Amino acid sequence: QQQVKQSPQSLIVQKGGISIINCAYENTAFDYFPWYQQFPGKGPALLIAIRPDVSEKKEGRFTISFNKSAKQFSLHIMDSQPGDSATYFCAATFGGYSTLTFGKGTMLLVSP
Amino acid sequence: KAGVTQTPRYLIKTRGQQVTLSCSPISGHRSVSWYQQTPGQGLQFLFEYFSETQRNKGNFPGRFSGRQFSNSRSEMNVSTLELGDSALYLCASSSGGQETQYFGPGTRLLVL
């Protein structure tokens, strides 16, 4: 049972455009939703995270939108840059525990 | 602060052998989690150790085991290797709660 579903699997965006990655979850006990960015040959690194009591969180060019009733959340990358080309994972956890349930990832390519 | 280190970075084994992977967490972190990353299944949680005790375990067979030492360093062991065990094994450390997990670069295991 895939508890966090992520789409699209891959995404090509032109430089300066907006990249949007969507995730949906099933377990209503989830209460912390981080996004991780992974470059080839590296481990994932935390990008931005949100809790369900907030509908939106923005950090620089990265914004998470959260819809608790729909059990969906999304990552928006504004003014996408070639350096943003990486694989992005949404994740979820609950109960104060650090165990992450990941989506399957989105490979983003930002063309120059 | 030094990041999470994993050794070895690459490993080639044959079916039936066993393997031990090592992870040194960020200084002061007491929680170490292990994840398996494959193209088909994505990132899947293996287990978490906190203060030398296994606190959580994912849905993997008993061939996968781990331990944590008093200095928080952790080892993961896979016995009777199968071809499907070929993957990138990632270690992540944190203080133990729901906050940021810091991932190492991973150990890439190839089983022939």
Interface residues (C-beta under 8 A of the other chain):
Chain A: Y32 P34 Y36 G41 K42 G43 P44 A45 L46 A49 F89 T93 G96 Y97 S98 T99 L100 T101 F102 G103 K104 G105
Chain B: V4 S31 S33 Y35 Q41 G42 L43 Q44 F45 E48 R55 N56 G58 L90 A92 S94 G96 G97 Q98 E99 T100 Q101 Y102 F103 G104 P105 G106
